[in-house]
Amino acid sequence: MSPHLILIAEENDSARAFLADQLAADGYQTVVADSRRHALHLLATRRPQLVLADLIVLTAGGGELERVRVFDRGGDDVVAKPFSYPELRGRIRALLRRACEPRPVRVSRVGVLTVDHLAREVRIGDQPVVLAAKEYALLRALIADPTRVRTREELLRAVWGLSAEARTRTLDSHAFRLRKKLAAADPGRRLVINVWGVGYRLCDREVRR
């Protein structure tokens, strides 16, 4: 993976050079700007992952009102001058880590099955399916990787927080009810498959008569 590109927008020559040298030593790529106009040009043409701006992030004011204004204007963090570089480096790492985290999937689909994770809605085609809390949690665990068989141990741990040694029919009874409710919305289709001796997976398969 290529290193992150950071734009340093700082009018002070020594501060700009210091930040560029330190960030480069820590493995980051940097581009520098000594004016707002130059910074906007680099922002549009180089598309950095993070911007260190003198009047936004590295503010000399440091008061609560000034920090709130930064956030209101779209800033993600504020470091008051004089700043500690190790602290700044830690904040940069945290911001980049959050920015690079995969965004949660809003909607998952397997054939005619649709799960809206934010609205907590399940549909078979246009037909809504009402599920109990654990039935829904089980479906979410299965649809997260629908082509793979999820083992009984994985599902017990993910949905109920139970260890692999737990002896219970809870998974099977919930899977049965989940399968029954999904089938009621589309009787001609199998969606929850029991892989004997292993676990469960999802499938979009019409039942042959």
N, C-alpha and C positions, 0 to 999 in steps of 0.2 A: 504494500500500500504506500502511495506517495505521501510525503509529509504534508501536514496542514499548511496552508498559505495564510499568513497574517499580515494585514495592512496596518502599518504604523503611521498614524497621522499626528505629527508632533512638530510644532514650529521651532522649538529649541533644538539647535544642532547637536549639542552634547547629549541631551536626553534621547534624541532620536537615534544617534549612533550607539548609545549604551544599550537601548532596547533591542536594536537590530543585532548587535553582537551577542548579547545574552541569549536571545531567542534562537539565533542560528546555532550557538553552542549547544542548545538543548534539542536541536534536531528539527526546528521549524524552518520553513521557507518564509522569507519576509520581503515585502515591498514597502517603500517608505515614501511619504508625501510631506512636504513642508508647507502646504497650504490647503485650504478647503477645496479649491478648484481642482488641484492636483489629486487630492484624495477621492473626489467624486469621479474623476476620470479613471483612476485605477480600480475603483469599486465596480465601475461598469465594464471595464475591459479585462481585468484579471480575475474577478469574482472570488475574492478571498473568503475563507471560512469564518474569519473573525477580524474585527476592526478594533484597534486600540486608538482611540481618538482623544486628543489632549483636552478638549472642552467637554467631552462626554464621559469617558471612563476614568481618565487620569485627572480628575478635577482638583483644583487647589482649594476650593471652597470647603467641601466636606461636610457642610451642615445638612441637617435633615431635609430642609426645604429644597436645597439644591439637589440632593440625591433623589428625592421624590420626582422632581422635574425631569431628571435624567430618565427615570423609569417611564414616566408619562410620555416621553418623546421617543420611546422605543429601545432605550438602552437595556442591556441585560445585567450589568453589574457596574459598580462604582468603586474606585480605589482613590482615596484622598492622597494628595501630595503633602509631604514627601512619602513615598511608598516603599515598602519592602519588596525587593524583587522575588524572593522565595514565595511570599504570599501572592504576588501577582501571578507568578508561574502556576501556583496551585489553582487560582481562580480561572486561569486560561484553560488548564487541563479539565476542570470541572465543566466549564461552558462547552468546550469541544466535545466532551464525553456525552453531555446531554443532547447536543446538536446532532451527533452521529448515531444516537440510539434509533433503532427502527421504530417508525410510528405504528401504533396499534392499528390492526385491521378493523375497519368499521363494519364491513359486511363480508361474510364468507358464504360461498355457494358451492354446492355439490349437486349437479344436475338440477332437479326441480326444487331441491332443498335450499332455503335461504335463511341465514341467521344474521340478524342485525344486532351486533354486540352492544352498541350504545343504547339502543332502544329496548334491548332484551326481547326482541320479537322473532318468532320462528314461523316460517311459512313453507307450505308445500304448494308450489305454484302461487296462486292467489289466495289459497286457503290458510288462514291463521291456525296455528297449533299452540294450545295452552299447555305448558309444562310446569311441573313442580320444580322447586329450586334445585334439588339434586339431579333431577332428570335433565334440566337445562345445563347444569355444570358438566354432566357426563357428555352431553351432546357437544358442548364447547371443547372438551378435551379430545373428542374424536375428530371434530372438524378442523382442529388445528393442524392435523397432518392426515388427511382423509384416506390417502392411499396406503398408509402403513398400519399394520396390526398393532394396536396398543395392548400390551400385556396386562393381565389382571393386576399384577403388582404395581405397574405404572398408574393404572386407573384408580386403584384403591388409595394410592399415595396422593395423586393429584386432586381427586374429588373429595375424598373423606379424610385424608391425612393419616391413613392407616399404614402400618408397616407391612412388609412383604410376608411376614409370618402370620398375619391376622387370618383367622378362619371365620369366614362369614359368607352368607348368601346375599348380602346387600347389593353387591354389584350386579349379580344375575337378576335379582328382582327388579332393580331399577332399569336395567337394560331391557327386560321384558316389557315393562310399562312404557318405556320410551319407544320401543319398536311398535307396540300396539297403537300408540297415539299417532305416530307418523303414518302407519299403515291405514289408519282410519281416514286420514286426509287424502290418501291415494292408494286404494286397496291393491292396485295392480303393480306395485313397485316395492322392492326390498331396499331398505336404506341402512339398517343396522344388522351387521353380519356377525354371528358368533363363530369364531374360529376355535373349534374344540381343542381344549388343552392349552390354549395360548391366551386368547383374549377376544377383543372386539375391534371391528373397523367399520368404516362407512362405505357404502356402495350405492351407485345409482343404476339399479338393474330391474328391469321389468320381470315380473313373475310369469313364467311360461305355464300355460294351462294344458 
